Amino acid sequence: MTRYWVAVASLDHVRIGRKEGFMQVCHGKAAPLKRLQGGDVVVYYSPVVHFGEKTPCQSFTAIGCVKDKAPYQVHMFDEFYPYRRDVEWFDSEIAAIKPLLPMLSFTSGNSNWGYKFRFGLFEIAQDDIRTIARAMLVAPQFIS
């Protein structure tokens, strides 16, 4: 059964993963990535444009299907060996979250809607992924 997820990363980091066909969450931890299965759909939310800076993005920035390959570790620099999952990214547009807040079950009526994103990866309902995908102009056949 397909599950649907929101991952959180800055826009600059999402762009790297999208270009290279992978996702990485929670500062490279493996455990969150093990919760995903091949065929699951993941959408990235980017609170900021650049990691470590405060310029807001507050948008959904990439969406795709997790490939059926286990998380794997890579060497990025110095002593940093993060885990990744391969993803087939869909053609999409960036979509601001604010117009979607009243339509998403995990944000509707919640004045502290940003709190959930602090977890770095969380599961959402199929109706929510459909709403986000429509806002991102994803072809309907990619979201069942």
Helices and strands as residue ranges (DSSP letters): E 4-8, H 11-20, E 22-23, G 26-28, H 30-34, E 41-48, E 56-66, E 72-73, E 83-89, E 95-96, G 98-103, G 113-119, E 121-124, H 126-135, G 140-142
